[in-house]
Amino acid sequence: MPRKISLPVEKVVNENTENEKVVVEDVTFVIKKAKFIQLTKLMSTVTDIVKEVKTNEDLKGLLGAFNQEVDHEDEEAVRKAEKDIISKGVEAFPTLAIKLPEQALEILSTLSRIDIEVLKEQELEGILEVYDAVLEENNIQEIIERAKKSLALTTAKFNFKGLVEKATAGNPA
């Protein structure tokens, strides 16, 4: 079930008048599982981060946690892997927030569907609440494993197609 988060959002009332004021309203956002378009946008941001990963141990640890082989039949192993990803994510998030704040907020904005300008105005507690909700709604390990499986299938199909073409190249149809 999607998770709801309430964040304070500043709005300007009576803009361009003498009575202009800033009002803070609590707005409820619904954090849902990421859609394909969000994940493709996310990959663009991740590409920028990869450069930083090569020199940062916390980020290396997070990516290492994503790449762990997990027996999905073993519930304890799955739970351990998920905890490891969350733990490494928490360890890496400060690095992202300090060294790559725009990218960190872009990731949260993309996966949460909350405008980046709204996230920029939040206190750390609000940002971490969004972060937690995104992790809870999206089983990142499952997404990565599924993507690996599809990529392997695609590779196998293209290799098979190449073999068929080679085998039939000398035989006119």
C-alpha positions in Angstrom: 0.0 0.0 0.0 1.4 3.4 -0.9 2.8 5.4 2.0 1.5 9.0 2.7 3.8 11.7 3.9 2.8 15.1 5.0 5.4 17.9 4.4 5.2 21.7 5.1 5.1 23.7 1.9 5.4 27.4 1.7 3.1 29.3 -0.6 3.0 33.0 -1.4 -0.5 34.6 -1.1 -1.5 37.8 -2.7 1.7 37.9 -4.7 2.7 41.3 -6.1 0.5 43.3 -3.7 1.2 45.1 -0.4 -0.6 42.3 1.5 1.8 39.6 0.1 2.5 36.9 2.8 4.0 33.5 3.0 1.7 30.7 4.2 2.9 27.3 5.2 0.5 24.5 4.5 0.9 20.8 5.2 0.6 18.9 1.9 0.2 15.2 1.7 2.3 13.3 -0.8 1.7 9.7 -1.8 4.9 7.6 -2.3 4.2 4.8 -4.7 6.4 2.2 -6.5 8.5 3.7 -9.2 7.3 3.5 -12.8 9.6 2.7 -15.7 10.0 6.4 -16.7 11.1 7.3 -13.2 13.7 4.6 -13.3 15.0 5.7 -16.7 15.3 9.3 -15.4 17.0 7.9 -12.3 19.6 6.2 -14.4 20.7 9.6 -15.8 21.3 10.9 -12.3 23.1 7.7 -11.3 25.5 8.1 -14.2 26.6 11.4 -12.7 27.0 9.7 -9.4 29.1 6.9 -10.8 32.1 9.2 -11.2 31.9 10.0 -7.4 31.5 6.3 -6.5 34.9 5.5 -7.9 36.5 7.5 -5.2 34.0 7.1 -2.3 33.9 4.1 0.0 30.3 4.6 1.3 29.0 4.8 -2.2 31.1 1.8 -3.2 29.5 -0.1 -0.3 26.0 0.8 -1.4 26.6 -0.4 -4.9 28.2 -3.5 -3.6 25.1 -4.2 -1.5 22.9 -3.8 -4.6 25.1 -6.4 -6.5 24.9 -9.1 -3.8 23.6 -12.5 -5.0 20.6 -13.4 -2.9 18.7 -16.7 -2.8 15.1 -15.4 -3.0 13.8 -18.6 -1.5 15.7 -17.9 1.7 13.6 -15.4 3.5 16.4 -14.7 6.1 18.9 -14.0 3.3 16.5 -11.7 1.6 15.8 -9.8 4.8 19.6 -9.6 5.5 20.2 -8.2 1.9 17.4 -5.7 2.3 18.8 -4.5 5.7 22.2 -4.3 4.2 21.0 -2.1 1.3 19.1 0.1 3.8 22.1 0.3 6.1 24.5 1.1 3.2 22.0 3.6 1.8 21.8 5.4 5.1 25.6 5.4 5.3 25.9 6.7 1.7 23.1 9.3 1.9 25.2 11.8 3.9 27.9 11.6 1.3 25.4 12.2 -1.4 23.9 15.1 0.6 27.2 16.7 1.2 29.1 16.0 -2.0 26.2 15.6 -4.4 23.2 17.4 -2.9 21.5 18.1 -6.2 21.8 14.5 -7.3 20.6 13.2 -3.9 17.6 15.4 -4.1 17.0 14.6 -7.7 16.9 10.9 -6.8 14.4 11.5 -4.1 12.4 13.8 -6.3 12.3 11.3 -9.1 11.4 8.3 -7.0 9.0 10.1 -4.7 7.3 12.3 -7.4 7.8 15.3 -5.1 9.0 18.4 -6.8 12.7 19.1 -6.1 11.9 22.6 -5.0 9.6 21.3 -2.3 12.3 18.9 -1.1 14.9 21.7 -1.0 12.8 23.6 1.5 12.4 20.6 3.9 14.2 20.0 7.2 16.4 17.0 7.4 13.8 15.0 9.2 11.3 15.5 6.3 13.9 14.5 3.7 14.7 11.3 5.7 11.0 10.5 6.0 10.7 10.7 2.2 13.9 8.7 1.8 12.5 5.9 4.1 9.2 5.9 2.3 10.9 5.5 -1.1 12.9 2.6 0.2 9.9 0.9 1.7 7.8 1.3 -1.4 10.5 0.2 -3.9 12.3 -3.1 -3.3 15.4 -1.9 -4.9 17.1 -5.3 -4.7 14.2 -6.9 -6.5 14.2 -4.3 -9.2 17.9 -4.8 -9.8 17.6 -8.6 -9.9 14.8 -8.4 -12.3 16.7 -6.0 -14.6 19.7 -8.3 -14.5 17.5 -11.2 -15.4 15.9 -9.3 -18.4 19.3 -8.2 -19.5 20.6 -11.8 -19.5 17.6 -12.9 -21.4 18.1 -10.1 -24.0 21.7 -11.0 -24.4 20.9 -14.7 -24.8 18.3 -13.9 -27.5 20.6 -11.6 -29.4 23.4 -14.3 -29.3 20.9 -16.9 -30.5 19.8 -14.6 -33.3 23.5 -14.2 -34.3 24.0 -17.9 -34.3 21.0 -18.4 -36.5 22.2 -15.8 -39.0 25.6 -17.4 -39.2 24.1 -20.8 -39.7 21.8 -19.7 -42.4 24.2 -17.3 -44.1 25.4 -19.8 -46.6 22.0 -21.4 -47.3 19.6 -19.5 -49.6 16.0 -19.6 -48.6 
